Amino acid sequence: MAALTAEVRQLRLAVEALARSQTETQTLSVYLQAQQGRIMQITQQLDAARKEIDSATASTRDLETQVKVMQDEASGLTERGQRAGLESAIRAMEAERNGLDLKLQQARARENDLSRTLALEENRWNDALSRMQRLTQ
């Protein structure tokens, strides 16, 4: 009878341990799903920031090319009125380029922040995966 009682106690402890392990596994599974969602969201934001950087860079290059062409054209003009109009257009384009430069700096800062955030979230993901693997072994 004592041996049977001891065996029942061991069985009860094993069932309790299994229940705890199962609860931890389910909790980690929910956490992993949430973490995966965060990683996907940050990745999408990072992609958007990179597209914004590419677009602003291309626009800046185009404006710089246009400004150079206009400056070359202005240097060949002798009529004061035409030259003044062209110089005014150049100043407007340079102001637009400065706005694009600011937008580009902001997008790069956002990209850096998102890259760091993504690295942290990936570390959390890997940590959770490691815990899950330890629980299932």
VEXZA-707833 format. One record per atom (N, C-alpha, C, CB): residue in three letters; residue number from 0; y negated, z negated, x. Coordinates in steps of 0.02 Angstrom, whole numbers. Each point is the difference from the previous one (the first is absolute). Glycine has a CB too. Layout:
[r ALA; NUM; [Y; Z; X]];
...
END
This chain:
[r MET; 0; [59; 0; 40]];
[r MET; 0; [-59; 0; -40]];
[r MET; 0; [-63; 0; 43]];
[r MET; 0; [64; -60; -89]];
[r ALA; 1; [-66; 22; 144]];
[r ALA; 1; [-57; -4; 45]];
[r ALA; 1; [-12; 68; 31]];
[r ALA; 1; [23; -122; 23]];
[r ALA; 2; [30; 158; -4]];
[r ALA; 2; [-6; 66; 31]];
[r ALA; 2; [-30; 49; -51]];
[r ALA; 2; [98; -24; 76]];
[r LEU; 3; [-76; 20; -138]];
[r LEU; 3; [-26; 43; -53]];
[r LEU; 3; [-74; -13; -12]];
[r LEU; 3; [115; 3; -53]];
[r THR; 4; [-134; -66; 52]];
[r THR; 4; [-70; -19; -10]];
[r THR; 4; [-43; 27; 57]];
[r THR; 4; [36; -104; -63]];
[r ALA; 5; [-11; 97; 124]];
[r ALA; 5; [-36; 25; 58]];
[r ALA; 5; [-8; 76; -3]];
[r ALA; 5; [44; -96; 68]];
[r GLU; 6; [8; 129; -90]];
[r GLU; 6; [-2; 73; -5]];
[r GLU; 6; [-50; 22; -55]];
[r GLU; 6; [120; 6; 40]];
[r VAL; 7; [-122; -42; -95]];
[r VAL; 7; [-47; 15; -54]];
[r VAL; 7; [-72; -10; 25]];
[r VAL; 7; [86; -35; -87]];
[r ARG; 8; [-97; -18; 126]];
[r ARG; 8; [-67; -12; 28]];
[r ARG; 8; [-20; 58; 46]];
[r ARG; 8; [19; -125; -8]];
[r GLN; 9; [27; 146; 51]];
[r GLN; 9; [-14; 56; 45]];
[r GLN; 9; [-15; 63; -39]];
[r GLN; 9; [74; -52; 88]];
[r LEU; 10; [-35; 63; -140]];
[r LEU; 10; [-11; 59; -43]];
[r LEU; 10; [-68; -3; -33]];
[r LEU; 10; [124; 7; -20]];
[r ARG; 11; [-144; -67; -5]];
[r ARG; 11; [-65; -8; -31]];
[r ARG; 11; [-56; 13; 51]];
[r ARG; 11; [50; -84; -80]];
[r LEU; 12; [-42; 58; 142]];
[r LEU; 12; [-50; 12; 52]];
[r LEU; 12; [-5; 75; 17]];
[r LEU; 12; [22; -116; 46]];
[r ALA; 13; [35; 149; -44]];
[r ALA; 13; [0; 72; 14]];
[r ALA; 13; [-35; 39; -56]];
[r ALA; 13; [108; -14; 64]];
[r VAL; 14; [-96; -5; -126]];
[r VAL; 14; [-32; 33; -57]];
[r VAL; 14; [-75; -12; 2]];
[r VAL; 14; [105; -13; -69]];
[r GLU; 15; [-126; -48; 84]];
[r GLU; 15; [-72; -15; 5]];
[r GLU; 15; [-32; 39; 56]];
[r GLU; 15; [22; -115; -45]];
[r ALA; 16; [11; 120; 102]];
[r ALA; 16; [-26; 39; 56]];
[r ALA; 16; [-5; 73; -18]];
[r ALA; 16; [50; -82; 80]];
[r LEU; 17; [0; 108; -115]];
[r LEU; 17; [-2; 70; -22]];
[r LEU; 17; [-57; 11; -49]];
[r LEU; 17; [125; 8; 16]];
[r ALA; 18; [-136; -54; -62]];
[r ALA; 18; [-54; 6; -48]];
[r ALA; 18; [-68; 0; 36]];
[r ALA; 18; [71; -57; -88]];
[r ARG; 19; [-80; 13; 138]];
[r ARG; 19; [-62; -2; 38]];
[r ARG; 19; [-10; 66; 38]];
[r ARG; 19; [11; -125; 12]];
[r SER; 20; [42; 148; 18]];
[r SER; 20; [-3; 62; 38]];
[r SER; 20; [-18; 59; -46]];
[r SER; 20; [84; -45; 82]];
[r GLN; 21; [-54; 46; -140]];
[r GLN; 21; [-13; 53; -48]];
[r GLN; 21; [-73; -3; -24]];
[r GLN; 21; [121; -2; -37]];
[r THR; 22; [-146; -56; 25]];
[r THR; 22; [-70; -8; -22]];
[r THR; 22; [-47; 23; 56]];
[r THR; 22; [32; -97; -75]];
[r GLU; 23; [-17; 78; 136]];
[r GLU; 23; [-42; 21; 57]];
[r GLU; 23; [3; 75; 8]];
[r GLU; 23; [20; -109; 57]];
[r THR; 24; [38; 138; -65]];
[r THR; 24; [8; 73; 7]];
[r THR; 24; [-40; 36; -55]];
[r THR; 24; [114; -16; 51]];
[r GLN; 25; [-111; -8; -112]];
[r GLN; 25; [-38; 30; -54]];
[r GLN; 25; [-75; -6; 12]];
[r GLN; 25; [95; -26; -80]];
[r THR; 26; [-115; -32; 103]];
[r THR; 26; [-72; -11; 14]];
[r THR; 26; [-23; 47; 56]];
[r THR; 26; [10; -120; -36]];
[r LEU; 27; [30; 126; 88]];
[r LEU; 27; [-18; 45; 54]];
[r LEU; 27; [-1; 73; -24]];
[r LEU; 27; [49; -81; 83]];
[r SER; 28; [-4; 98; -127]];
[r SER; 28; [1; 68; -26]];
[r SER; 28; [-64; 15; -38]];
[r SER; 28; [125; -6; -8]];
[r VAL; 29; [-148; -39; -33]];
[r VAL; 29; [-63; 9; -36]];
[r VAL; 29; [-58; 4; 50]];
[r VAL; 29; [46; -62; -101]];
[r TYR; 30; [-45; 19; 151]];
[r TYR; 30; [-52; 0; 51]];
[r TYR; 30; [-1; 68; 37]];
[r TYR; 30; [12; -126; 13]];
[r LEU; 31; [48; 151; 4]];
[r LEU; 31; [4; 64; 35]];
[r LEU; 31; [-28; 57; -43]];
[r LEU; 31; [101; -41; 62]];
[r GLN; 32; [-87; 39; -126]];
[r GLN; 32; [-27; 52; -44]];
[r GLN; 32; [-76; -3; -3]];
[r GLN; 32; [105; -5; -68]];
[r ALA; 33; [-132; -55; 63]];
[r ALA; 33; [-73; -9; 0]];
[r ALA; 33; [-29; 23; 66]];
[r ALA; 33; [11; -96; -81]];
[r GLN; 34; [21; 78; 135]];
[r GLN; 34; [-23; 19; 67]];
[r GLN; 34; [1; 75; 8]];
[r GLN; 34; [42; -109; 46]];
[r GLN; 35; [10; 140; -70]];
[r GLN; 35; [5; 73; 3]];
[r GLN; 35; [-58; 33; -39]];
[r GLN; 35; [127; -9; 10]];
[r GLY; 36; [-143; -19; -67]];
[r GLY; 36; [-56; 25; -40]];
[r GLY; 36; [-66; -6; 38]];
[r GLY; 36; [61; -31; -104]];
[r ARG; 37; [-71; -26; 138]];
[r ARG; 37; [-61; -9; 40]];
[r ARG; 37; [-3; 51; 57]];
[r ARG; 37; [0; -123; -30]];
[r ILE; 38; [56; 133; 62]];
[r ILE; 38; [2; 48; 56]];
[r ILE; 38; [-16; 70; -25]];
[r ILE; 38; [86; -72; 60]];
[r MET; 39; [-57; 91; -116]];
[r MET; 39; [-14; 66; -28]];
[r MET; 39; [-74; 8; -18]];
[r MET; 39; [118; 5; -43]];
[r GLN; 40; [-147; -57; 13]];
[r GLN; 40; [-70; 2; -20]];
[r GLN; 40; [-45; 6; 62]];
[r GLN; 40; [27; -69; -102]];
[r ILE; 41; [-14; 30; 152]];
[r ILE; 41; [-40; 2; 61]];
[r ILE; 41; [8; 68; 35]];
[r ILE; 41; [12; -125; 14]];
[r THR; 42; [49; 152; -14]];
[r THR; 42; [12; 65; 30]];
[r THR; 42; [-40; 54; -36]];
[r THR; 42; [115; -36; 34]];
[r GLN; 43; [-118; 33; -100]];
[r GLN; 43; [-39; 48; -38]];
[r GLN; 43; [-75; -6; 16]];
[r GLN; 43; [86; -3; -92]];
[r GLN; 44; [-109; -59; 97]];
[r GLN; 44; [-71; -11; 17]];
[r GLN; 44; [-15; 25; 71]];
[r GLN; 44; [-3; -100; -76]];
[r LEU; 45; [50; 90; 121]];
[r LEU; 45; [-8; 23; 69]];
[r LEU; 45; [-1; 76; 2]];
[r LEU; 45; [58; -103; 42]];
[r ASP; 46; [-15; 135; -80]];
[r ASP; 46; [0; 73; -3]];
[r ASP; 46; [-66; 26; -28]];
[r ASP; 46; [124; -1; -16]];
[r ALA; 47; [-150; -32; -35]];
[r ALA; 47; [-65; 20; -29]];
[r ALA; 47; [-56; -8; 51]];
[r ALA; 47; [41; -33; -114]];
[r ALA; 48; [-40; -22; 151]];
[r ALA; 48; [-52; -11; 51]];
[r ALA; 48; [4; 54; 54]];
[r ALA; 48; [3; -124; -22]];
[r ARG; 49; [58; 142; 42]];
[r ARG; 49; [9; 52; 51]];
[r ARG; 49; [-23; 68; -25]];
[r ARG; 49; [97; -64; 48]];
[r LYS; 50; [-85; 79; -112]];
[r LYS; 50; [-25; 63; -28]];
[r LYS; 50; [-76; 0; -2]];
[r LYS; 50; [105; 10; -70]];
[r GLU; 51; [-134; -68; 53]];
[r GLU; 51; [-72; -5; 0]];
[r GLU; 51; [-29; 10; 70]];
[r GLU; 51; [7; -79; -98]];
[r ILE; 52; [27; 52; 148]];
[r ILE; 52; [-21; 10; 70]];
[r ILE; 52; [3; 74; 18]];
[r ILE; 52; [41; -116; 30]];
[r ASP; 53; [14; 148; -47]];
[r ASP; 53; [8; 71; 15]];
[r ASP; 53; [-54; 42; -34]];
[r ASP; 53; [124; -17; 12]];
[r SER; 54; [-137; 1; -75]];
[r SER; 54; [-51; 37; -38]];
[r SER; 54; [-69; -10; 29]];
[r SER; 54; [70; -11; -103]];
[r ALA; 55; [-87; -52; 118]];
[r ALA; 55; [-67; -15; 28]];
[r ALA; 55; [-7; 32; 69]];
[r ALA; 55; [-4; -108; -64]];
[r THR; 56; [58; 108; 103]];
[r THR; 56; [-3; 30; 67]];
[r THR; 56; [-11; 75; -5]];
[r THR; 56; [76; -90; 44]];
[r ALA; 57; [-40; 122; -90]];
[r ALA; 57; [-9; 73; -10]];
[r ALA; 57; [-70; 16; -25]];
[r ALA; 57; [123; 11; -24]];
[r SER; 58; [-148; -51; -23]];
[r SER; 58; [-67; 11; -26]];
[r SER; 58; [-53; -10; 54]];
[r SER; 58; [39; -38; -113]];
[r THR; 59; [-29; -13; 155]];
[r THR; 59; [-47; -12; 56]];
[r THR; 59; [0; 59; 48]];
[r THR; 59; [19; -124; -11]];
[r ARG; 60; [40; 149; 27]];
[r ARG; 60; [5; 58; 45]];
[r ARG; 60; [-36; 60; -30]];
[r ARG; 60; [110; -43; 45]];
[r ASP; 61; [-99; 55; -109]];
[r ASP; 61; [-32; 57; -34]];
[r ASP; 61; [-76; -7; 3]];
[r ASP; 61; [99; 12; -75]];
[r LEU; 62; [-124; -73; 59]];
[r LEU; 62; [-72; -11; 2]];
[r LEU; 62; [-28; 9; 70]];
[r LEU; 62; [12; -79; -96]];
[r GLU; 63; [24; 55; 146]];
[r GLU; 63; [-23; 7; 69]];
[r GLU; 63; [-5; 74; 19]];
[r GLU; 63; [51; -111; 30]];
[r THR; 64; [-1; 149; -52]];
[r THR; 64; [-1; 72; 13]];
[r THR; 64; [-60; 33; -35]];
[r THR; 64; [125; 0; 12]];
[r GLN; 65; [-136; -18; -75]];
[r GLN; 65; [-56; 28; -37]];
[r GLN; 65; [-67; -19; 32]];
[r GLN; 65; [69; -4; -105]];
[r VAL; 66; [-75; -59; 126]];
[r VAL; 66; [-62; -23; 32]];
[r VAL; 66; [-12; 40; 64]];
[r VAL; 66; [15; -115; -49]];
[r LYS; 67; [37; 125; 88]];
[r LYS; 67; [-7; 37; 63]];
[r LYS; 67; [-22; 72; -13]];
[r LYS; 67; [88; -72; 53]];
[r VAL; 68; [-57; 103; -102]];
[r VAL; 68; [-19; 69; -18]];
[r VAL; 68; [-74; 2; -22]];
[r VAL; 68; [120; 26; -34]];
[r MET; 69; [-139; -75; -7]];
[r MET; 69; [-69; -2; -25]];
[r MET; 69; [-49; -14; 57]];
[r MET; 69; [42; -38; -112]];
[r GLN; 70; [-22; -6; 159]];
[r GLN; 70; [-44; -15; 56]];
[r GLN; 70; [-9; 63; 44]];
[r GLN; 70; [38; -120; -1]];
[r ASP; 71; [17; 156; 11]];
[r ASP; 71; [-5; 62; 39]];
[r ASP; 71; [-45; 50; -36]];
[r ASP; 71; [115; -19; 47]];
[r GLU; 72; [-107; 23; -112]];
[r GLU; 72; [-41; 45; -40]];
[r GLU; 72; [-73; -21; 2]];
[r GLU; 72; [99; 23; -75]];
[r ALA; 73; [-112; -88; 70]];
[r ALA; 73; [-68; -25; 1]];
[r ALA; 73; [-34; 13; 66]];
[r ALA; 73; [33; -88; -82]];
[r SER; 74; [5; 84; 136]];
[r SER; 74; [-30; 11; 66]];
[r SER; 74; [-23; 72; 9]];
[r SER; 74; [73; -90; 47]];
[r GLY; 75; [-44; 136; -86]];
[r GLY; 75; [-20; 70; 5]];
[r GLY; 75; [-55; 19; -48]];
[r GLY; 75; [114; 25; 35]];
[r LEU; 76; [-133; -69; -80]];
[r LEU; 76; [-52; 16; -48]];
[r LEU; 76; [-69; -11; 29]];
[r LEU; 76; [77; -32; -92]];
[r THR; 77; [-122; 77; 75]];
[r THR; 77; [-69; -7; 24]];
[r THR; 77; [-46; -19; -58]];
[r THR; 77; [22; 83; 91]];
[r GLU; 78; [-3; -66; -151]];
[r GLU; 78; [-43; -17; -57]];
[r GLU; 78; [7; -74; -15]];
[r GLU; 78; [12; 116; -47]];
[r ARG; 79; [-70; -149; 44]];
[r ARG; 79; [-2; -72; -9]];
[r ARG; 79; [31; -23; -66]];
[r ARG; 79; [-103; 0; 69]];
[r GLY; 80; [90; 33; -123]];
[r GLY; 80; [25; -19; -65]];
[r GLY; 80; [76; 2; -4]];
[r GLY; 80; [-106; 43; -50]];
[r GLN; 81; [134; 12; 75]];
[r GLN; 81; [73; 6; 0]];
[r GLN; 81; [32; -53; 45]];
[r GLN; 81; [-10; 124; -22]];
[r ARG; 82; [-21; -133; 79]];
[r ARG; 82; [26; -49; 47]];
[r ARG; 82; [-3; -71; -30]];
[r ARG; 82; [-37; 73; 97]];
[r ALA; 83; [-17; -90; -130]];
[r ALA; 83; [-8; -67; -30]];
[r ALA; 83; [52; -9; -55]];
[r ALA; 83; [-123; 1; 26]];
[r GLY; 84; [134; 51; -67]];
[r GLY; 84; [51; -5; -52]];
[r GLY; 84; [70; -10; 28]];
[r GLY; 84; [-71; 73; -71]];
[r LEU; 85; [86; -38; 124]];
[r LEU; 85; [65; -6; 33]];
[r LEU; 85; [8; -69; 32]];
[r LEU; 85; [1; 124; 20]];
[r GLU; 86; [-54; -149; 11]];
[r GLU; 86; [3; -66; 31]];
[r GLU; 86; [8; -54; -53]];
[r GLU; 86; [-72; 41; 94]];
[r SER; 87; [42; -32; -151]];
[r SER; 87; [8; -47; -55]];
[r SER; 87; [72; 0; -24]];
[r SER; 87; [-120; 18; -34]];
[r ALA; 88; [150; 41; 28]];
[r ALA; 88; [70; 5; -20]];
[r ALA; 88; [45; -32; 52]];
[r ALA; 88; [-25; 106; -62]];
[r ILE; 89; [8; -98; 125]];
[r ILE; 89; [39; -31; 54]];
[r ILE; 89; [-3; -76; -6]];
[r ILE; 89; [-23; 98; 76]];
[r ARG; 90; [-36; -126; -88]];
[r ARG; 90; [-7; -72; -6]];
[r ARG; 90; [41; -25; -60]];
[r ARG; 90; [-115; 6; 51]];
[r ALA; 91; [115; 31; -105]];
[r ALA; 91; [39; -20; -59]];
[r ALA; 91; [75; 1; 16]];
[r ALA; 91; [-89; 47; -76]];
[r MET; 92; [111; 3; 113]];
[r MET; 92; [70; 4; 19]];
[r MET; 92; [19; -56; 48]];
[r MET; 92; [-3; 124; -17]];
[r GLU; 93; [-43; -140; 62]];
[r GLU; 93; [13; -55; 47]];
[r GLU; 93; [4; -67; -37]];
[r GLU; 93; [-59; 63; 91]];
[r ALA; 94; [17; -72; -142]];
[r ALA; 94; [3; -60; -41]];
[r ALA; 94; [67; -3; -37]];
[r ALA; 94; [-126; 0; -14]];
[r GLU; 95; [148; 57; -11]];
[r GLU; 95; [65; 3; -34]];
[r GLU; 95; [56; -17; 50]];
[r GLU; 95; [-44; 86; -82]];
[r ARG; 96; [38; -60; 142]];
[r ARG; 96; [50; -15; 52]];
[r ARG; 96; [1; -74; 16]];
[r ARG; 96; [-15; 116; 47]];
[r ASN; 97; [-44; -147; -44]];
[r ASN; 97; [-2; -72; 12]];
[r ASN; 97; [35; -39; -55]];
[r ASN; 97; [-109; 15; 62]];
[r GLY; 98; [100; 8; -124]];
[r GLY; 98; [35; -31; -57]];
[r GLY; 98; [75; 8; 7]];
[r GLY; 98; [-98; 22; -73]];
[r LEU; 99; [119; 38; 95]];
[r LEU; 99; [71; 12; 11]];
[r LEU; 99; [27; -43; 57]];
[r LEU; 99; [-14; 117; -43]];
[r ASP; 100; [-27; -126; 95]];
[r ASP; 100; [21; -43; 56]];
[r ASP; 100; [13; -72; -24]];
[r ASP; 100; [-66; 72; 80]];
[r LEU; 101; [21; -96; -123]];
[r LEU; 101; [9; -67; -28]];
[r LEU; 101; [63; -4; -42]];
[r LEU; 101; [-125; -16; 0]];
[r LYS; 102; [135; 66; -41]];
[r LYS; 102; [61; 3; -42]];
[r LYS; 102; [62; 2; 44]];
[r LYS; 102; [-64; 61; -90]];
[r LEU; 103; [61; -23; 145]];
[r LEU; 103; [56; 5; 46]];
[r LEU; 103; [14; -68; 34]];
[r LEU; 103; [-28; 121; 20]];
[r GLN; 104; [-25; -156; 1]];
[r GLN; 104; [9; -66; 30]];
[r GLN; 104; [32; -49; -49]];
[r GLN; 104; [-100; 21; 73]];
[r GLN; 105; [78; -19; -135]];
[r GLN; 105; [28; -44; -51]];
[r GLN; 105; [74; 17; -13]];
[r GLN; 105; [-114; -11; -53]];
[r ALA; 106; [129; 75; 50]];
[r ALA; 106; [70; 21; -11]];
[r ALA; 106; [44; -21; 58]];
[r ALA; 106; [-40; 97; -69]];
[r ARG; 107; [14; -91; 130]];
[r ARG; 107; [39; -21; 59]];
[r ARG; 107; [11; -76; 0]];
[r ARG; 107; [-46; 98; 64]];
[r ALA; 108; [-5; -135; -84]];
[r ALA; 108; [7; -73; -4]];
[r ALA; 108; [52; -18; -52]];
[r ALA; 108; [-120; -16; 36]];
[r ARG; 109; [118; 51; -93]];
[r ARG; 109; [50; -12; -53]];
[r ARG; 109; [70; 18; 24]];
[r ARG; 109; [-88; 24; -87]];
[r GLU; 110; [93; 32; 125]];
[r GLU; 110; [65; 20; 27]];
[r GLU; 110; [26; -53; 48]];
[r GLU; 110; [-32; 121; -11]];
[r ASN; 111; [-11; -148; 54]];
[r ASN; 111; [22; -53; 47]];
[r ASN; 111; [23; -62; -38]];
[r ASN; 111; [-81; 44; 86]];
[r ASP; 112; [42; -65; -136]];
[r ASP; 112; [19; -58; -39]];
[r ASP; 112; [67; 11; -36]];
[r ASP; 112; [-121; -28; -16]];
[r LEU; 113; [128; 86; -13]];
[r LEU; 113; [62; 15; -37]];
[r LEU; 113; [60; 6; 48]];
[r LEU; 113; [-67; 60; -87]];
[r SER; 114; [56; -34; 146]];
[r SER; 114; [54; 5; 50]];
[r SER; 114; [24; -70; 20]];
[r SER; 114; [-47; 109; 43]];
[r ARG; 115; [-1; -154; -32]];
[r ARG; 115; [19; -69; 17]];
[r ARG; 115; [36; -34; -59]];
[r ARG; 115; [-99; -7; 79]];
[r THR; 116; [73; 17; -139]];
[r THR; 116; [31; -29; -58]];
[r THR; 116; [71; 27; -10]];
[r THR; 116; [-113; -14; -53]];
[r LEU; 117; [121; 79; 63]];
[r LEU; 117; [66; 30; -7]];
[r LEU; 117; [49; -29; 52]];
[r LEU; 117; [-53; 106; -43]];
[r ALA; 118; [30; -116; 103]];
[r ALA; 118; [43; -29; 52]];
[r ALA; 118; [22; -71; -20]];
[r ALA; 118; [-58; 69; 89]];
[r LEU; 119; [11; -108; -116]];
[r LEU; 119; [17; -68; -22]];
[r LEU; 119; [51; 1; -57]];
[r LEU; 119; [-114; -39; 35]];
[r GLU; 120; [102; 83; -83]];
[r GLU; 120; [46; 5; -58]];
[r GLU; 120; [69; 25; 22]];
[r GLU; 120; [-98; 23; -75]];
[r GLU; 121; [100; 22; 124]];
[r GLU; 121; [65; 23; 25]];
[r GLU; 121; [36; -56; 36]];
[r GLU; 121; [-46; 116; 11]];
[r ASN; 122; [9; -158; 25]];
[r ASN; 122; [31; -58; 33]];
[r ASN; 122; [30; -48; -52]];
[r ASN; 122; [-82; 10; 96]];
[r ARG; 123; [44; -21; -150]];
[r ARG; 123; [26; -43; -54]];
[r ARG; 123; [62; 31; -31]];
[r ARG; 123; [-116; -42; -23]];
[r TRP; 124; [115; 107; 14]];
[r TRP; 124; [58; 35; -28]];
[r TRP; 124; [61; -10; 46]];
[r TRP; 124; [-76; 86; -54]];
[r ASN; 125; [66; -76; 119]];
[r ASN; 125; [55; -8; 48]];
[r ASN; 125; [26; -72; 2]];
[r ASN; 125; [-49; 94; 68]];
[r ASP; 126; [3; -142; -72]];
[r ASP; 126; [21; -70; -2]];
[r ASP; 126; [43; -14; -62]];
[r ASP; 126; [-104; -32; 63]];
[r ALA; 127; [83; 57; -120]];
[r ALA; 127; [37; -10; -62]];
[r ALA; 127; [68; 34; 4]];
[r ALA; 127; [-107; -8; -64]];
[r LEU; 128; [109; 67; 93]];
[r LEU; 128; [65; 34; 8]];
[r LEU; 128; [47; -41; 45]];
[r LEU; 128; [-58; 111; -15]];
[r SER; 129; [30; -139; 68]];
[r SER; 129; [41; -41; 44]];
[r SER; 129; [28; -61; -37]];
[r SER; 129; [-69; 38; 98]];
[r ARG; 130; [26; -70; -138]];
[r ARG; 130; [24; -58; -39]];
[r ARG; 130; [54; 21; -49]];
[r ARG; 130; [-112; -53; 11]];
[r MET; 131; [103; 111; -42]];
[r MET; 131; [50; 26; -48]];
[r MET; 131; [66; 12; 36]];
[r MET; 131; [-92; 53; -70]];
[r GLN; 132; [88; -23; 129]];
[r GLN; 132; [61; 14; 38]];
[r GLN; 132; [36; -65; 19]];
[r GLN; 132; [-52; 106; 44]];
[r ARG; 133; [13; -156; -24]];
[r ARG; 133; [31; -65; 18]];
[r ARG; 133; [34; -31; -60]];
[r ARG; 133; [-87; -17; 88]];
[r LEU; 134; [56; 24; -146]];
[r LEU; 134; [30; -30; -61]];
[r LEU; 134; [65; 36; -21]];
[r LEU; 134; [-115; -35; -37]];
[r THR; 135; [117; 99; 49]];
[r THR; 135; [58; 39; -24]];
[r THR; 135; [56; 3; 52]];
[r THR; 135; [-77; 67; -70]];
[r GLN; 136; [67; -97; 127]];
[r GLN; 136; [54; 1; 50]];
[r GLN; 136; [45; -59; -6]];
[r GLN; 136; [-73; 62; 76]];
END
